[in-house]
Amino acid sequence: MPNIKSAKKRVLVAEVRNARNKAERSAMKTAVKKFEAAAAEGNRTEAEGAYKVAVKAVDKAAAKGILHKNNAAHKKSAMTLKLRKIG
């Protein structure tokens, strides 16, 4: 446990940010999983809607520094390829 006041504050701020990042990461993963499920079913209209939501979530995560920009680009590219494979 830190003794200095500023160090105590840093611990508290880090906990808040960690919780926020964890929630954002979880929301992004959920959006991607919903797209994956729709793509697996082969439901094009549902997959397109889920794709838009998932891409936006991935972009948001990359902008906030939760994901590296190249990792976000890789995820979006993979989702795009899956969407195009659906008849």
GROMACS elastic network, one bead per residue, 0.5 to 0.9 nm:
[ bonds ]
;  ai    aj funct       b0    kb
    1     8     6  0.78231   500
    2     5     6  0.78371   500
    2     6     6  0.88624   500
    2     7     6  0.58404   500
    2     8     6  0.56825   500
    2    11     6  0.83075   500
    3     6     6  0.87784   500
    3     7     6  0.71621   500
    3     8     6  0.70240   500
    4     7     6  0.52658   500
    4     8     6  0.63214   500
    4     9     6  0.88301   500
    5     8     6  0.51162   500
    5     9     6  0.63685   500
    5    10     6  0.87508   500
    6     9     6  0.50632   500
    6    10     6  0.62274   500
    6    11     6  0.87683   500
    7    11     6  0.63700   500
    7    12     6  0.88359   500
    8    11     6  0.51980   500
    8    12     6  0.65220   500
    8    13     6  0.87907   500
    9    12     6  0.50997   500
    9    13     6  0.60933   500
    9    14     6  0.84247   500
   10    13     6  0.50587   500
   10    14     6  0.58913   500
   10    15     6  0.85188   500
   11    14     6  0.51310   500
   11    15     6  0.62706   500
   11    16     6  0.88351   500
   12    15     6  0.51882   500
   12    16     6  0.64495   500
   12    17     6  0.87816   500
   13    16     6  0.51833   500
   13    17     6  0.62051   500
   13    18     6  0.84790   500
   14    17     6  0.51199   500
   14    18     6  0.58959   500
   14    19     6  0.85330   500
   15    18     6  0.50437   500
   15    19     6  0.62040   500
   15    20     6  0.86373   500
   16    19     6  0.52388   500
   16    20     6  0.62662   500
   16    21     6  0.86803   500
   17    21     6  0.60172   500
   17    22     6  0.83925   500
   18    21     6  0.51501   500
   18    22     6  0.60030   500
   18    23     6  0.85947   500
   19    22     6  0.50703   500
   19    23     6  0.62016   500
   19    24     6  0.86377   500
   20    23     6  0.52123   500
   20    24     6  0.62121   500
   20    25     6  0.86098   500
   21    24     6  0.50627   500
   21    25     6  0.60111   500
   21    26     6  0.84391   500
   21    61     6  0.86863   500
   21    64     6  0.86577   500
   21    66     6  0.66459   500
   22    25     6  0.51309   500
   22    26     6  0.60518   500
   22    27     6  0.85989   500
   22    66     6  0.88209   500
   23    26     6  0.50635   500
   23    27     6  0.61408   500
   23    28     6  0.86053   500
   24    27     6  0.51432   500
   24    28     6  0.62167   500
   24    29     6  0.86717   500
   24    57     6  0.84311   500
   24    60     6  0.87250   500
   24    61     6  0.69524   500
   24    66     6  0.79934   500
   25    28     6  0.51085   500
   25    29     6  0.61860   500
   25    30     6  0.86197   500
   25    57     6  0.88730   500
   25    58     6  0.89082   500
   25    61     6  0.69845   500
   25    66     6  0.69246   500
   25    67     6  0.84465   500
   26    29     6  0.51126   500
   26    30     6  0.61466   500
   26    31     6  0.86797   500
   27    30     6  0.50921   500
   27    31     6  0.62626   500
   27    32     6  0.87152   500
   27    57     6  0.75182   500
   28    31     6  0.51860   500
   28    32     6  0.62926   500
   28    33     6  0.86439   500
   28    54     6  0.67565   500
   28    55     6  0.88936   500
   28    56     6  0.87745   500
   28    57     6  0.51258   500
   28    58     6  0.60872   500
   28    60     6  0.86053   500
   28    61     6  0.72594   500
   29    32     6  0.51136   500
   29    33     6  0.60942   500
   29    34     6  0.86238   500
   29    54     6  0.83287   500
   29    57     6  0.85381   500
   29    58     6  0.85794   500
   30    33     6  0.50449   500
   30    34     6  0.61785   500
   30    35     6  0.86878   500
   30    54     6  0.83780   500
   31    34     6  0.51650   500
   31    35     6  0.64050   500
   31    36     6  0.87286   500
   31    50     6  0.69948   500
   31    51     6  0.82663   500
   31    53     6  0.65151   500
   31    55     6  0.85139   500
   31    57     6  0.70570   500
   31    58     6  0.87580   500
   32    35     6  0.51270   500
   32    36     6  0.62013   500
   32    37     6  0.86914   500
   32    50     6  0.78203   500
   32    51     6  0.77460   500
   32    53     6  0.83141   500
   32    54     6  0.51254   500
   32    55     6  0.80699   500
   32    57     6  0.83140   500
   32    58     6  0.83120   500
   32    75     6  0.88583   500
   32    79     6  0.83734   500
   33    37     6  0.61091   500
   33    38     6  0.85927   500
   33    54     6  0.85387   500
   34    37     6  0.51274   500
   34    38     6  0.62442   500
   34    39     6  0.85565   500
   34    47     6  0.82827   500
   34    50     6  0.63900   500
   34    51     6  0.86140   500
   34    54     6  0.81317   500
   35    38     6  0.51395   500
   35    39     6  0.60325   500
   35    40     6  0.84915   500
   35    46     6  0.81504   500
   35    47     6  0.56345   500
   35    48     6  0.80759   500
   35    49     6  0.82171   500
   35    51     6  0.56583   500
   35    52     6  0.89771   500
   35    53     6  0.84586   500
   35    54     6  0.68456   500
   35    79     6  0.80203   500
   35    83     6  0.89762   500
   36    39     6  0.50486   500
   36    40     6  0.60267   500
   36    41     6  0.86515   500
   36    47     6  0.79276   500
   36    50     6  0.86041   500
   36    51     6  0.88091   500
   36    79     6  0.79998   500
   36    82     6  0.84038   500
   37    40     6  0.50718   500
   37    41     6  0.63237   500
   37    42     6  0.87270   500
   37    47     6  0.81771   500
   38    41     6  0.51894   500
   38    42     6  0.63677   500
   38    43     6  0.57745   500
   38    44     6  0.76397   500
   38    45     6  0.88431   500
   38    46     6  0.61028   500
   38    48     6  0.86787   500
   38    50     6  0.74737   500
   39    42     6  0.50382   500
   39    43     6  0.63204   500
   39    44     6  0.71720   500
   39    46     6  0.82316   500
   39    47     6  0.55098   500
   39    48     6  0.88005   500
   39    82     6  0.68923   500
   39    83     6  0.66889   500
   39    85     6  0.88496   500
   39    86     6  0.69139   500
   40    43     6  0.78822   500
   40    47     6  0.89913   500
   40    82     6  0.89911   500
   40    86     6  0.87619   500
   41    44     6  0.86924   500
   41    47     6  0.88213   500
   42    46     6  0.88583   500
   42    47     6  0.77826   500
   42    86     6  0.58756   500
   42    87     6  0.75631   500
   43    46     6  0.56030   500
   43    47     6  0.59625   500
   43    48     6  0.86511   500
   43    86     6  0.77444   500
   43    87     6  0.88848   500
   44    47     6  0.50178   500
   44    48     6  0.60748   500
   44    49     6  0.87428   500
   44    83     6  0.76583   500
   44    86     6  0.63542   500
   44    87     6  0.72931   500
   45    48     6  0.51902   500
   45    49     6  0.64874   500
   45    50     6  0.87257   500
   46    49     6  0.52816   500
   46    50     6  0.61955   500
   46    51     6  0.84619   500
   47    50     6  0.50220   500
   47    51     6  0.58121   500
   47    52     6  0.86613   500
   47    83     6  0.70510   500
   47    86     6  0.87974   500
   48    52     6  0.64078   500
   48    53     6  0.88450   500
   48    83     6  0.72646   500
   49    52     6  0.54144   500
   49    53     6  0.65990   500
   49    54     6  0.87552   500
   50    53     6  0.51679   500
   50    54     6  0.60153   500
   50    55     6  0.85575   500
   51    54     6  0.50712   500
   51    55     6  0.60213   500
   51    56     6  0.84879   500
   51    76     6  0.89416   500
   51    79     6  0.72509   500
   51    80     6  0.79972   500
   51    83     6  0.77672   500
   52    55     6  0.53141   500
   52    56     6  0.62256   500
   52    57     6  0.86610   500
   53    56     6  0.52373   500
   53    57     6  0.62143   500
   53    58     6  0.87254   500
   54    57     6  0.50356   500
   54    58     6  0.61498   500
   54    59     6  0.85714   500
   54    76     6  0.83660   500
   54    79     6  0.87490   500
   55    58     6  0.50901   500
   55    59     6  0.60926   500
   55    60     6  0.85248   500
   55    72     6  0.87523   500
   55    75     6  0.84833   500
   55    76     6  0.61599   500
   55    79     6  0.83457   500
   56    59     6  0.51020   500
   56    60     6  0.61128   500
   56    61     6  0.86152   500
   57    60     6  0.50880   500
   57    61     6  0.61847   500
   57    62     6  0.86559   500
   58    61     6  0.51046   500
   58    62     6  0.62073   500
   58    63     6  0.86199   500
   58    67     6  0.78055   500
   58    72     6  0.59093   500
   58    73     6  0.85744   500
   58    75     6  0.77744   500
   58    76     6  0.75186   500
   59    62     6  0.51005   500
   59    63     6  0.61265   500
   59    64     6  0.86526   500
   59    67     6  0.87358   500
   59    69     6  0.83459   500
   59    72     6  0.67447   500
   59    73     6  0.85504   500
   59    76     6  0.87613   500
   60    63     6  0.50687   500
   60    64     6  0.62242   500
   60    65     6  0.86446   500
   60    66     6  0.85828   500
   60    67     6  0.89734   500
   61    64     6  0.51892   500
   61    65     6  0.62224   500
   61    66     6  0.50341   500
   61    67     6  0.56251   500
   61    68     6  0.85405   500
   61    72     6  0.80450   500
   62    65     6  0.51031   500
   62    66     6  0.57437   500
   62    68     6  0.58064   500
   62    69     6  0.54440   500
   62    70     6  0.87984   500
   62    71     6  0.83216   500
   62    72     6  0.61796   500
   63    66     6  0.76345   500
   63    67     6  0.79464   500
   63    68     6  0.87228   500
   63    69     6  0.78737   500
   64    67     6  0.77315   500
   65    68     6  0.64758   500
   65    69     6  0.81685   500
   67    70     6  0.82691   500
   67    71     6  0.63901   500
   67    72     6  0.62663   500
   68    71     6  0.51724   500
   68    72     6  0.62631   500
   68    73     6  0.86874   500
   69    72     6  0.50267   500
   69    73     6  0.61611   500
   69    74     6  0.86020   500
   70    74     6  0.61089   500
   70    75     6  0.86311   500
   71    74     6  0.50225   500
   71    75     6  0.62376   500
   71    76     6  0.86645   500
   72    75     6  0.51452   500
   72    76     6  0.61928   500
   72    77     6  0.85310   500
   73    76     6  0.51559   500
   73    77     6  0.60278   500
   73    78     6  0.85871   500
   74    77     6  0.51154   500
   74    78     6  0.61850   500
   74    79     6  0.86457   500
   75    78     6  0.52192   500
   75    79     6  0.62380   500
   75    80     6  0.86353   500
   76    79     6  0.51098   500
   76    80     6  0.60999   500
   76    81     6  0.86698   500
   77    80     6  0.50787   500
   77    81     6  0.62834   500
   77    82     6  0.87187   500
   78    81     6  0.51984   500
   78    82     6  0.63196   500
   78    83     6  0.86863   500
   79    82     6  0.50877   500
   79    83     6  0.61252   500
   79    84     6  0.86575   500
   80    83     6  0.50541   500
   80    84     6  0.62319   500
   80    85     6  0.87073   500
   81    84     6  0.51665   500
   81    85     6  0.63126   500
   82    85     6  0.51432   500
   82    86     6  0.67257   500
   83    86     6  0.54984   500
   83    87     6  0.86798   500
   84    87     6  0.74283   500
